[in-house]
Amino acid sequence: MERYSIALHGIDSYTKQPMYLPYKLDAASVKAALHEARMCAMTFYPRFRETEKPDVEVIRK
């Protein structure tokens, strides 16, 4: 497993305020880490809507 740093950029669909949600996750691939970060965002911030491409960085291999 690798450790990824993922930053999701978007807006709160209710208040229209910009949001930045950083995550550090252990996952087998970038796709799995990105999916997990998006699931966390949907769970804890249901009004969050992604507006930009996420920033992804490998922290540890």
mmCIF file of the N, C-alpha and C atoms, coordinates in Angstrom:
data_MODEL
# 
_entry.id   MODEL 
# 
loop_
_atom_site.group_PDB 
_atom_site.id 
_atom_site.type_symbol 
_atom_site.label_atom_id 
_atom_site.label_alt_id 
_atom_site.label_comp_id 
_atom_site.label_asym_id 
_atom_site.label_entity_id 
_atom_site.label_seq_id 
_atom_site.pdbx_PDB_ins_code 
_atom_site.Cartn_x 
_atom_site.Cartn_y 
_atom_site.Cartn_z 
_atom_site.occupancy 
_atom_site.B_iso_or_equiv 
_atom_site.pdbx_formal_charge 
_atom_site.auth_seq_id 
_atom_site.auth_comp_id 
_atom_site.auth_asym_id 
_atom_site.auth_atom_id 
_atom_site.pdbx_PDB_model_num 
ATOM 1   N N  . MET A 1 1  ? 0.830   -1.186 0.000   1.00 0.00 ? 1  MET A N  1 
ATOM 2   C CA . MET A 1 1  ? 0.000   0.000  0.000   1.00 0.00 ? 1  MET A CA 1 
ATOM 3   C C  . MET A 1 1  ? 0.872   1.247  0.000   1.00 0.00 ? 1  MET A C  1 
ATOM 4   N N  . GLU A 1 2  ? 0.347   2.268  -0.586  1.00 0.00 ? 2  GLU A N  1 
ATOM 5   C CA . GLU A 1 2  ? 1.011   3.561  -0.632  1.00 0.00 ? 2  GLU A CA 1 
ATOM 6   C C  . GLU A 1 2  ? 0.172   4.586  0.114   1.00 0.00 ? 2  GLU A C  1 
ATOM 7   N N  . ARG A 1 3  ? 0.807   5.651  0.548   1.00 0.00 ? 3  ARG A N  1 
ATOM 8   C CA . ARG A 1 3  ? 0.095   6.733  1.242   1.00 0.00 ? 3  ARG A CA 1 
ATOM 9   C C  . ARG A 1 3  ? -0.039  7.902  0.279   1.00 0.00 ? 3  ARG A C  1 
ATOM 10  N N  . TYR A 1 4  ? -1.269  8.393  0.138   1.00 0.00 ? 4  TYR A N  1 
ATOM 11  C CA . TYR A 1 4  ? -1.573  9.479  -0.786  1.00 0.00 ? 4  TYR A CA 1 
ATOM 12  C C  . TYR A 1 4  ? -2.111  10.690 -0.040  1.00 0.00 ? 4  TYR A C  1 
ATOM 13  N N  . SER A 1 5  ? -1.750  11.854 -0.534  1.00 0.00 ? 5  SER A N  1 
ATOM 14  C CA . SER A 1 5  ? -2.314  13.116 -0.056  1.00 0.00 ? 5  SER A CA 1 
ATOM 15  C C  . SER A 1 5  ? -3.226  13.621 -1.170  1.00 0.00 ? 5  SER A C  1 
ATOM 16  N N  . ILE A 1 6  ? -4.501  13.775 -0.866  1.00 0.00 ? 6  ILE A N  1 
ATOM 17  C CA . ILE A 1 6  ? -5.490  14.181 -1.864  1.00 0.00 ? 6  ILE A CA 1 
ATOM 18  C C  . ILE A 1 6  ? -6.207  15.430 -1.375  1.00 0.00 ? 6  ILE A C  1 
ATOM 19  N N  . ALA A 1 7  ? -6.342  16.401 -2.263  1.00 0.00 ? 7  ALA A N  1 
ATOM 20  C CA . ALA A 1 7  ? -7.063  17.637 -1.945  1.00 0.00 ? 7  ALA A CA 1 
ATOM 21  C C  . ALA A 1 7  ? -8.205  17.786 -2.936  1.00 0.00 ? 7  ALA A C  1 
ATOM 22  N N  . LEU A 1 8  ? -9.427  17.816 -2.429  1.00 0.00 ? 8  LEU A N  1 
ATOM 23  C CA . LEU A 1 8  ? -10.599 18.023 -3.266  1.00 0.00 ? 8  LEU A CA 1 
ATOM 24  C C  . LEU A 1 8  ? -10.989 19.502 -3.203  1.00 0.00 ? 8  LEU A C  1 
ATOM 25  N N  . HIS A 1 9  ? -11.208 20.101 -4.348  1.00 0.00 ? 9  HIS A N  1 
ATOM 26  C CA . HIS A 1 9  ? -11.597 21.511 -4.442  1.00 0.00 ? 9  HIS A CA 1 
ATOM 27  C C  . HIS A 1 9  ? -13.041 21.579 -4.929  1.00 0.00 ? 9  HIS A C  1 
ATOM 28  N N  . GLY A 1 10 ? -13.843 22.427 -4.300  1.00 0.00 ? 10 GLY A N  1 
ATOM 29  C CA . GLY A 1 10 ? -15.231 22.533 -4.714  1.00 0.00 ? 10 GLY A CA 1 
ATOM 30  C C  . GLY A 1 10 ? -15.940 23.666 -4.007  1.00 0.00 ? 10 GLY A C  1 
ATOM 31  N N  . ILE A 1 11 ? -17.268 23.576 -4.012  1.00 0.00 ? 11 ILE A N  1 
ATOM 32  C CA . ILE A 1 11 ? -18.090 24.584 -3.349  1.00 0.00 ? 11 ILE A CA 1 
ATOM 33  C C  . ILE A 1 11 ? -19.151 23.898 -2.502  1.00 0.00 ? 11 ILE A C  1 
ATOM 34  N N  . ASP A 1 12 ? -19.627 24.610 -1.516  1.00 0.00 ? 12 ASP A N  1 
ATOM 35  C CA . ASP A 1 12 ? -20.780 24.177 -0.734  1.00 0.00 ? 12 ASP A CA 1 
ATOM 36  C C  . ASP A 1 12 ? -22.001 24.585 -1.549  1.00 0.00 ? 12 ASP A C  1 
ATOM 37  N N  . SER A 1 13 ? -22.787 23.650 -1.998  1.00 0.00 ? 13 SER A N  1 
ATOM 38  C CA . SER A 1 13 ? -23.913 23.960 -2.894  1.00 0.00 ? 13 SER A CA 1 
ATOM 39  C C  . SER A 1 13 ? -24.992 24.795 -2.222  1.00 0.00 ? 13 SER A C  1 
ATOM 40  N N  . TYR A 1 14 ? -25.013 24.837 -0.897  1.00 0.00 ? 14 TYR A N  1 
ATOM 41  C CA . TYR A 1 14 ? -26.014 25.629 -0.185  1.00 0.00 ? 14 TYR A CA 1 
ATOM 42  C C  . TYR A 1 14 ? -25.562 27.086 -0.013  1.00 0.00 ? 14 TYR A C  1 
ATOM 43  N N  . THR A 1 15 ? -24.341 27.273 0.491   1.00 0.00 ? 15 THR A N  1 
ATOM 44  C CA . THR A 1 15 ? -23.848 28.625 0.759   1.00 0.00 ? 15 THR A CA 1 
ATOM 45  C C  . THR A 1 15 ? -23.065 29.223 -0.401  1.00 0.00 ? 15 THR A C  1 
ATOM 46  N N  . LYS A 1 16 ? -22.668 28.390 -1.367  1.00 0.00 ? 16 LYS A N  1 
ATOM 47  C CA . LYS A 1 16 ? -21.860 28.800 -2.530  1.00 0.00 ? 16 LYS A CA 1 
ATOM 48  C C  . LYS A 1 16 ? -20.458 29.249 -2.135  1.00 0.00 ? 16 LYS A C  1 
ATOM 49  N N  . GLN A 1 17 ? -19.994 28.858 -0.961  1.00 0.00 ? 17 GLN A N  1 
ATOM 50  C CA . GLN A 1 17 ? -18.647 29.183 -0.495  1.00 0.00 ? 17 GLN A CA 1 
ATOM 51  C C  . GLN A 1 17 ? -17.653 28.145 -1.016  1.00 0.00 ? 17 GLN A C  1 
ATOM 52  N N  . PRO A 1 18 ? -16.456 28.581 -1.412  1.00 0.00 ? 18 PRO A N  1 
ATOM 53  C CA . PRO A 1 18 ? -15.440 27.617 -1.843  1.00 0.00 ? 18 PRO A CA 1 
ATOM 54  C C  . PRO A 1 18 ? -15.001 26.730 -0.676  1.00 0.00 ? 18 PRO A C  1 
ATOM 55  N N  . MET A 1 19 ? -14.691 25.482 -0.993  1.00 0.00 ? 19 MET A N  1 
ATOM 56  C CA . MET A 1 19 ? -14.238 24.540 0.027   1.00 0.00 ? 19 MET A CA 1 
ATOM 57  C C  . MET A 1 19 ? -12.987 23.823 -0.464  1.00 0.00 ? 19 MET A C  1 
ATOM 58  N N  . TYR A 1 20 ? -12.148 23.408 0.475   1.00 0.00 ? 20 TYR A N  1 
ATOM 59  C CA . TYR A 1 20 ? -10.923 22.671 0.212   1.00 0.00 ? 20 TYR A CA 1 
ATOM 60  C C  . TYR A 1 20 ? -10.883 21.540 1.230   1.00 0.00 ? 20 TYR A C  1 
ATOM 61  N N  . LEU A 1 21 ? -10.934 20.307 0.774   1.00 0.00 ? 21 LEU A N  1 
ATOM 62  C CA . LEU A 1 21 ? -10.968 19.168 1.688   1.00 0.00 ? 21 LEU A CA 1 
ATOM 63  C C  . LEU A 1 21 ? -9.703  18.318 1.495   1.00 0.00 ? 21 LEU A C  1 
ATOM 64  N N  . PRO A 1 22 ? -8.749  18.393 2.423   1.00 0.00 ? 22 PRO A N  1 
ATOM 65  C CA . PRO A 1 22 ? -7.528  17.582 2.314   1.00 0.00 ? 22 PRO A CA 1 
ATOM 66  C C  . PRO A 1 22 ? -7.703  16.224 3.005   1.00 0.00 ? 22 PRO A C  1 
ATOM 67  N N  . TYR A 1 23 ? -7.148  15.188 2.385   1.00 0.00 ? 23 TYR A N  1 
ATOM 68  C CA . TYR A 1 23 ? -7.188  13.837 2.951   1.00 0.00 ? 23 TYR A CA 1 
ATOM 69  C C  . TYR A 1 23 ? -5.822  13.195 2.799   1.00 0.00 ? 23 TYR A C  1 
ATOM 70  N N  . LYS A 1 24 ? -5.434  12.362 3.760   1.00 0.00 ? 24 LYS A N  1 
ATOM 71  C CA . LYS A 1 24 ? -4.243  11.518 3.661   1.00 0.00 ? 24 LYS A CA 1 
ATOM 72  C C  . LYS A 1 24 ? -4.731  10.091 3.864   1.00 0.00 ? 24 LYS A C  1 
ATOM 73  N N  . LEU A 1 25 ? -4.543  9.271  2.832   1.00 0.00 ? 25 LEU A N  1 
ATOM 74  C CA . LEU A 1 25 ? -5.116  7.930  2.841   1.00 0.00 ? 25 LEU A CA 1 
ATOM 75  C C  . LEU A 1 25 ? -4.100  6.877  2.427   1.00 0.00 ? 25 LEU A C  1 
ATOM 76  N N  . ASP A 1 26 ? -4.233  5.679  2.989   1.00 0.00 ? 26 ASP A N  1 
ATOM 77  C CA . ASP A 1 26 ? -3.468  4.523  2.533   1.00 0.00 ? 26 ASP A CA 1 
ATOM 78  C C  . ASP A 1 26 ? -4.354  3.751  1.571   1.00 0.00 ? 26 ASP A C  1 
ATOM 79  N N  . ALA A 1 27 ? -3.823  3.479  0.367   1.00 0.00 ? 27 ALA A N  1 
ATOM 80  C CA . ALA A 1 27 ? -4.611  2.755  -0.627  1.00 0.00 ? 27 ALA A CA 1 
ATOM 81  C C  . ALA A 1 27 ? -3.677  2.016  -1.584  1.00 0.00 ? 27 ALA A C  1 
ATOM 82  N N  . ALA A 1 28 ? -4.237  1.087  -2.307  1.00 0.00 ? 28 ALA A N  1 
ATOM 83  C CA . ALA A 1 28 ? -3.457  0.291  -3.255  1.00 0.00 ? 28 ALA A CA 1 
ATOM 84  C C  . ALA A 1 28 ? -3.148  1.044  -4.539  1.00 0.00 ? 28 ALA A C  1 
ATOM 85  N N  . SER A 1 29 ? -3.974  2.010  -4.908  1.00 0.00 ? 29 SER A N  1 
ATOM 86  C CA . SER A 1 29 ? -3.757  2.758  -6.150  1.00 0.00 ? 29 SER A CA 1 
ATOM 87  C C  . SER A 1 29 ? -4.317  4.174  -6.011  1.00 0.00 ? 29 SER A C  1 
ATOM 88  N N  . VAL A 1 30 ? -3.965  5.017  -6.974  1.00 0.00 ? 30 VAL A N  1 
ATOM 89  C CA . VAL A 1 30 ? -4.479  6.391  -6.984  1.00 0.00 ? 30 VAL A CA 1 
ATOM 90  C C  . VAL A 1 30 ? -5.992  6.378  -7.130  1.00 0.00 ? 30 VAL A C  1 
ATOM 91  N N  . LYS A 1 31 ? -6.492  5.527  -7.997  1.00 0.00 ? 31 LYS A N  1 
ATOM 92  C CA . LYS A 1 31 ? -7.939  5.460  -8.241  1.00 0.00 ? 31 LYS A CA 1 
ATOM 93  C C  . LYS A 1 31 ? -8.687  5.086  -6.962  1.00 0.00 ? 31 LYS A C  1 
ATOM 94  N N  . ALA A 1 32 ? -8.163  4.127  -6.221  1.00 0.00 ? 32 ALA A N  1 
ATOM 95  C CA . ALA A 1 32 ? -8.802  3.706  -4.967  1.00 0.00 ? 32 ALA A CA 1 
ATOM 96  C C  . ALA A 1 32 ? -8.748  4.818  -3.921  1.00 0.00 ? 32 ALA A C  1 
ATOM 97  N N  . ALA A 1 33 ? -7.621  5.522  -3.834  1.00 0.00 ? 33 ALA A N  1 
ATOM 98  C CA . ALA A 1 33 ? -7.495  6.610  -2.870  1.00 0.00 ? 33 ALA A CA 1 
ATOM 99  C C  . ALA A 1 33 ? -8.442  7.755  -3.214  1.00 0.00 ? 33 ALA A C  1 
ATOM 100 N N  . LEU A 1 34 ? -8.551  8.087  -4.492  1.00 0.00 ? 34 LEU A N  1 
ATOM 101 C CA . LEU A 1 34 ? -9.443  9.153  -4.926  1.00 0.00 ? 34 LEU A CA 1 
ATOM 102 C C  . LEU A 1 34 ? -10.905 8.788  -4.661  1.00 0.00 ? 34 LEU A C  1 
ATOM 103 N N  . HIS A 1 35 ? -11.260 7.533  -4.915  1.00 0.00 ? 35 HIS A N  1 
ATOM 104 C CA . HIS A 1 35 ? -12.620 7.062  -4.639  1.00 0.00 ? 35 HIS A CA 1 
ATOM 105 C C  . HIS A 1 35 ? -12.930 7.162  -3.144  1.00 0.00 ? 35 HIS A C  1 
ATOM 106 N N  . GLU A 1 36 ? -11.978 6.749  -2.308  1.00 0.00 ? 36 GLU A N  1 
ATOM 107 C CA . GLU A 1 36 ? -12.187 6.795  -0.854  1.00 0.00 ? 36 GLU A CA 1 
ATOM 108 C C  . GLU A 1 36 ? -12.333 8.238  -0.365  1.00 0.00 ? 36 GLU A C  1 
ATOM 109 N N  . ALA A 1 37 ? -11.516 9.155  -0.905  1.00 0.00 ? 37 ALA A N  1 
ATOM 110 C CA . ALA A 1 37 ? -11.612 10.569 -0.523  1.00 0.00 ? 37 ALA A CA 1 
ATOM 111 C C  . ALA A 1 37 ? -12.967 11.145 -0.923  1.00 0.00 ? 37 ALA A C  1 
ATOM 112 N N  . ARG A 1 38 ? -13.440 10.801 -2.115  1.00 0.00 ? 38 ARG A N  1 
ATOM 113 C CA . ARG A 1 38 ? -14.753 11.297 -2.561  1.00 0.00 ? 38 ARG A CA 1 
ATOM 114 C C  . ARG A 1 38 ? -15.879 10.715 -1.718  1.00 0.00 ? 38 ARG A C  1 
ATOM 115 N N  . MET A 1 39 ? -15.763 9.458  -1.309  1.00 0.00 ? 39 MET A N  1 
ATOM 116 C CA . MET A 1 39 ? -16.784 8.852  -0.445  1.00 0.00 ? 39 MET A CA 1 
ATOM 117 C C  . MET A 1 39 ? -16.799 9.535  0.925   1.00 0.00 ? 39 MET A C  1 
ATOM 118 N N  . CYS A 1 40 ? -15.624 9.852  1.474   1.00 0.00 ? 40 CYS A N  1 
ATOM 119 C CA . CYS A 1 40 ? -15.553 10.571 2.757   1.00 0.00 ? 40 CYS A CA 1 
ATOM 120 C C  . CYS A 1 40 ? -16.197 11.945 2.621   1.00 0.00 ? 40 CYS A C  1 
ATOM 121 N N  . ALA A 1 41 ? -15.909 12.626 1.532   1.00 0.00 ? 41 ALA A N  1 
ATOM 122 C CA . ALA A 1 41 ? -16.484 13.960 1.314   1.00 0.00 ? 41 ALA A CA 1 
ATOM 123 C C  . ALA A 1 41 ? -18.007 13.880 1.214   1.00 0.00 ? 41 ALA A C  1 
ATOM 124 N N  . MET A 1 42 ? -18.526 12.894 0.497   1.00 0.00 ? 42 MET A N  1 
ATOM 125 C CA . MET A 1 42 ? -19.984 12.760 0.357   1.00 0.00 ? 42 MET A CA 1 
ATOM 126 C C  . MET A 1 42 ? -20.636 12.404 1.693   1.00 0.00 ? 42 MET A C  1 
ATOM 127 N N  . THR A 1 43 ? -19.941 11.645 2.526   1.00 0.00 ? 43 THR A N  1 
ATOM 128 C CA . THR A 1 43 ? -20.485 11.236 3.819   1.00 0.00 ? 43 THR A CA 1 
ATOM 129 C C  . THR A 1 43 ? -20.545 12.400 4.807   1.00 0.00 ? 43 THR A C  1 
ATOM 130 N N  . PHE A 1 44 ? -19.437 13.140 4.922   1.00 0.00 ? 44 PHE A N  1 
ATOM 131 C CA . PHE A 1 44 ? -19.346 14.189 5.937   1.00 0.00 ? 44 PHE A CA 1 
ATOM 132 C C  . PHE A 1 44 ? -19.767 15.566 5.443   1.00 0.00 ? 44 PHE A C  1 
ATOM 133 N N  . TYR A 1 45 ? -19.742 15.791 4.145   1.00 0.00 ? 45 TYR A N  1 
ATOM 134 C CA . TYR A 1 45 ? -20.134 17.087 3.550   1.00 0.00 ? 45 TYR A CA 1 
ATOM 135 C C  . TYR A 1 45 ? -21.065 16.833 2.370   1.00 0.00 ? 45 TYR A C  1 
ATOM 136 N N  . PRO A 1 46 ? -22.306 16.445 2.621   1.00 0.00 ? 46 PRO A N  1 
ATOM 137 C CA . PRO A 1 46 ? -23.208 16.069 1.516   1.00 0.00 ? 46 PRO A CA 1 
ATOM 138 C C  . PRO A 1 46 ? -23.488 17.206 0.538   1.00 0.00 ? 46 PRO A C  1 
ATOM 139 N N  . ARG A 1 47 ? -23.279 18.460 0.944   1.00 0.00 ? 47 ARG A N  1 
ATOM 140 C CA . ARG A 1 47 ? -23.532 19.583 0.029   1.00 0.00 ? 47 ARG A CA 1 
ATOM 141 C C  . ARG A 1 47 ? -22.298 19.954 -0.787  1.00 0.00 ? 47 ARG A C  1 
ATOM 142 N N  . PHE A 1 48 ? -21.176 19.259 -0.579  1.00 0.00 ? 48 PHE A N  1 
ATOM 143 C CA . PHE A 1 48 ? -19.939 19.547 -1.313  1.00 0.00 ? 48 PHE A CA 1 
ATOM 144 C C  . PHE A 1 48 ? -20.075 19.106 -2.770  1.00 0.00 ? 48 PHE A C  1 
ATOM 145 N N  . ARG A 1 49 ? -19.685 19.996 -3.688  1.00 0.00 ? 49 ARG A N  1 
ATOM 146 C CA . ARG A 1 49 ? -19.679 19.698 -5.119  1.00 0.00 ? 49 ARG A CA 1 
ATOM 147 C C  . ARG A 1 49 ? -18.291 20.013 -5.658  1.00 0.00 ? 49 ARG A C  1 
ATOM 148 N N  . GLU A 1 50 ? -17.636 19.026 -6.253  1.00 0.00 ? 50 GLU A N  1 
ATOM 149 C CA . GLU A 1 50 ? -16.309 19.232 -6.825  1.00 0.00 ? 50 GLU A CA 1 
ATOM 150 C C  . GLU A 1 50 ? -16.380 20.167 -8.025  1.00 0.00 ? 50 GLU A C  1 
ATOM 151 N N  . THR A 1 51 ? -15.437 21.098 -8.107  1.00 0.00 ? 51 THR A N  1 
ATOM 152 C CA . THR A 1 51 ? -15.417 22.034 -9.228  1.00 0.00 ? 51 THR A CA 1 
ATOM 153 C C  . THR A 1 51 ? -14.123 21.973 -10.023 1.00 0.00 ? 51 THR A C  1 
ATOM 154 N N  . GLU A 1 52 ? -13.073 21.434 -9.444  1.00 0.00 ? 52 GLU A N  1 
ATOM 155 C CA . GLU A 1 52 ? -11.777 21.370 -10.102 1.00 0.00 ? 52 GLU A CA 1 
ATOM 156 C C  . GLU A 1 52 ? -11.224 19.965 -10.019 1.00 0.00 ? 52 GLU A C  1 
ATOM 157 N N  . LYS A 1 53 ? -10.194 19.728 -10.805 1.00 0.00 ? 53 LYS A N  1 
ATOM 158 C CA . LYS A 1 53 ? -9.497  18.463 -10.756 1.00 0.00 ? 53 LYS A CA 1 
ATOM 159 C C  . LYS A 1 53 ? -8.792  18.348 -9.400  1.00 0.00 ? 53 LYS A C  1 
ATOM 160 N N  . PRO A 1 54 ? -8.855  17.195 -8.728  1.00 0.00 ? 54 PRO A N  1 
ATOM 161 C CA . PRO A 1 54 ? -8.220  17.064 -7.411  1.00 0.00 ? 54 PRO A CA 1 
ATOM 162 C C  . PRO A 1 54 ? -6.694  17.044 -7.513  1.00 0.00 ? 54 PRO A C  1 
ATOM 163 N N  . ASP A 1 55 ? -6.026  17.510 -6.459  1.00 0.00 ? 55 ASP A N  1 
ATOM 164 C CA . ASP A 1 55 ? -4.574  17.421 -6.351  1.00 0.00 ? 55 ASP A CA 1 
ATOM 165 C C  . ASP A 1 55 ? -4.248  16.088 -5.681  1.00 0.00 ? 55 ASP A C  1 
ATOM 166 N N  . VAL A 1 56 ? -3.362  15.307 -6.297  1.00 0.00 ? 56 VAL A N  1 
ATOM 167 C CA . VAL A 1 56 ? -2.976  14.005 -5.744  1.00 0.00 ? 56 VAL A CA 1 
ATOM 168 C C  . VAL A 1 56 ? -1.455  13.938 -5.674  1.00 0.00 ? 56 VAL A C  1 
ATOM 169 N N  . GLU A 1 57 ? -0.957  13.496 -4.526  1.00 0.00 ? 57 GLU A N  1 
ATOM 170 C CA . GLU A 1 57 ? 0.482   13.384 -4.327  1.00 0.00 ? 57 GLU A CA 1 
ATOM 171 C C  . GLU A 1 57 ? 0.780   12.094 -3.576  1.00 0.00 ? 57 GLU A C  1 
ATOM 172 N N  . VAL A 1 58 ? 1.815   11.369 -3.992  1.00 0.00 ? 58 VAL A N  1 
ATOM 173 C CA . VAL A 1 58 ? 2.245   10.157 -3.281  1.00 0.00 ? 58 VAL A CA 1 
ATOM 174 C C  . VAL A 1 58 ? 3.168   10.602 -2.170  1.00 0.00 ? 58 VAL A C  1 
ATOM 175 N N  . ILE A 1 59 ? 2.838   10.249 -0.937  1.00 0.00 ? 59 ILE A N  1 
ATOM 176 C CA . ILE A 1 59 ? 3.655   10.629 0.219   1.00 0.00 ? 59 ILE A CA 1 
ATOM 177 C C  . ILE A 1 59 ? 4.697   9.553  0.520   1.00 0.00 ? 59 ILE A C  1 
ATOM 178 N N  . ARG A 1 60 ? 4.264   8.308  0.459   1.00 0.00 ? 60 ARG A N  1 
ATOM 179 C CA . ARG A 1 60 ? 5.165   7.196  0.816   1.00 0.00 ? 60 ARG A CA 1 
ATOM 180 C C  . ARG A 1 60 ? 4.815   5.983  -0.035  1.00 0.00 ? 60 ARG A C  1 
ATOM 181 N N  . LYS A 1 61 ? 5.840   5.306  -0.512  1.00 0.00 ? 61 LYS A N  1 
ATOM 182 C CA . LYS A 1 61 ? 5.623   4.052  -1.267  1.00 0.00 ? 61 LYS A CA 1 
ATOM 183 C C  . LYS A 1 61 ? 5.951   2.882  -0.414  1.00 0.00 ? 61 LYS A C  1 
# 
